[in-house]
Amino acid sequence: MRVLVFGNPLHAGDSLALKVAKKLAKKLPEFQFVPFDTAEDLEEQGEELVILDAAKGIKAPAMLHLSDLELQKSYSLHDFDLAWNLTLLAKLGKIRDAKIIALPYGSTASSCEKGALALLLSILPSKSASRSSCKGRKRG
């Protein structure tokens, strides 16, 4: 599963997701962590996105969906953030959903690692569910 990782490696406060992704990549081989620039075309990444990013106003790693995002008043193009971009793409029918693993801005990577790990594991398709769908079928 592909995870788009947002952040700026040159800004200590905004590099949290990149640091957490580096730690998680060793533990979660089923995920592909891809550093991503918000200026790039998100719609080219598929209709259902998984994003790892830092967020202000939370105290622990949390899972957010499109419906959870609050849009702030926009006074210039500088206010056109990830929430605006995702909302616009959804309204245009370019994406269906985005799962955002939000990490508390200003936290350390080690304090967020366990919570982010649990949230990512929660979105993996269940292996037992795919196996159970084959029960009772004959090979042939």
C-alpha positions in Angstrom: 0.0 0.0 0.0 1.3 3.4 -1.0 1.6 6.2 1.7 2.2 9.7 0.5 4.5 11.4 3.1 4.2 15.2 3.4 6.8 17.4 5.0 9.7 19.7 4.5 13.1 18.1 5.4 14.6 21.6 5.7 12.1 22.7 8.4 12.5 20.9 11.8 8.8 21.5 12.7 7.5 20.2 9.4 9.7 17.1 8.9 8.0 14.9 11.5 6.1 12.7 9.0 9.3 12.1 7.0 11.1 11.0 10.1 8.3 8.7 11.2 8.0 7.2 7.7 11.7 6.4 7.8 11.2 4.5 11.1 8.0 2.7 9.9 9.5 1.6 6.5 11.7 -0.9 8.4 8.7 -2.4 10.2 6.1 -2.3 7.5 7.4 -3.8 4.3 3.8 -3.9 2.9 3.7 -0.1 2.8 5.6 2.0 0.3 6.4 5.4 1.9 6.7 8.0 -0.8 7.9 11.6 0.0 5.5 13.9 -1.6 5.4 17.6 -2.4 2.0 19.2 -1.9 2.4 21.1 -5.1 2.4 17.9 -7.1 -0.7 16.5 -8.7 -2.5 14.4 -6.0 -5.1 13.2 -8.5 -2.5 11.2 -10.3 -1.9 9.1 -7.2 -5.2 7.3 -7.4 -8.8 7.8 -6.2 -8.2 6.7 -2.6 -5.2 8.3 -0.9 -3.3 7.4 2.2 -1.3 10.4 3.6 1.1 10.8 6.5 1.5 14.4 7.7 1.9 16.6 10.7 -1.1 18.5 12.0 -1.7 21.2 14.5 -4.4 20.9 17.2 -4.0 17.2 18.0 -2.2 15.6 20.9 -1.8 12.0 19.6 -1.6 10.4 16.1 -5.1 10.3 14.6 -6.9 9.1 11.5 -8.7 11.8 9.6 -10.9 11.4 6.5 -12.0 14.0 4.0 -15.2 14.6 6.0 -13.1 15.5 9.0 -11.2 18.4 7.3 -12.2 21.9 8.2 -11.5 24.6 5.6 -10.1 27.9 6.7 -11.0 31.2 5.1 -8.8 31.7 2.1 -7.4 35.2 1.5 -4.6 34.3 -1.0 -3.1 31.3 -2.7 -0.8 30.8 0.3 -3.9 29.6 2.2 -4.6 26.9 -0.4 -3.4 24.0 1.9 -3.8 20.2 1.8 -7.3 20.4 3.1 -8.4 22.8 0.3 -6.6 20.7 -2.3 -8.2 17.4 -1.2 -11.7 18.9 -0.9 -11.4 20.5 -4.3 -10.3 17.2 -5.9 -13.1 15.3 -4.2 -15.7 17.8 -5.5 -14.2 17.5 -9.0 -14.6 13.7 -8.7 -10.8 13.2 -9.0 -10.5 11.4 -5.7 -13.0 9.4 -3.6 -11.4 9.4 -0.2 -8.2 10.3 1.6 -7.1 8.7 4.9 -4.7 11.0 6.6 -2.6 9.7 9.4 -2.1 13.0 11.3 0.8 13.4 13.6 0.9 16.1 16.3 3.0 19.0 15.0 6.0 19.6 17.2 6.2 16.0 18.6 9.1 13.7 18.2 9.2 10.8 15.8 9.7 8.3 18.5 6.6 9.5 20.4 4.5 9.2 17.3 5.8 5.9 15.9 3.7 3.5 17.8 0.4 5.4 17.2 1.1 5.8 13.5 2.0 2.1 13.2 -1.3 1.1 14.7 -3.3 3.4 12.5 -1.5 2.2 9.3 -2.1 -1.5 10.3 -5.8 -0.7 10.8 -6.2 0.2 7.2 -4.6 -2.9 5.7 -7.1 -5.3 4.2 -7.5 -8.3 6.5 -5.6 -11.4 5.3 -8.1 -13.6 7.1 -11.0 -11.9 5.3 -9.5 -12.7 1.9 -8.8 -16.3 2.9 -12.3 -16.9 4.3 -13.9 -15.8 1.0 -12.3 -18.9 -0.6 -13.6 -21.4 2.0 -15.8 -24.0 0.5 -14.6 -23.5 -3.0 -13.1 -26.4 -4.9 -9.9 -26.1 -6.8 -9.9 -27.1 -10.3 
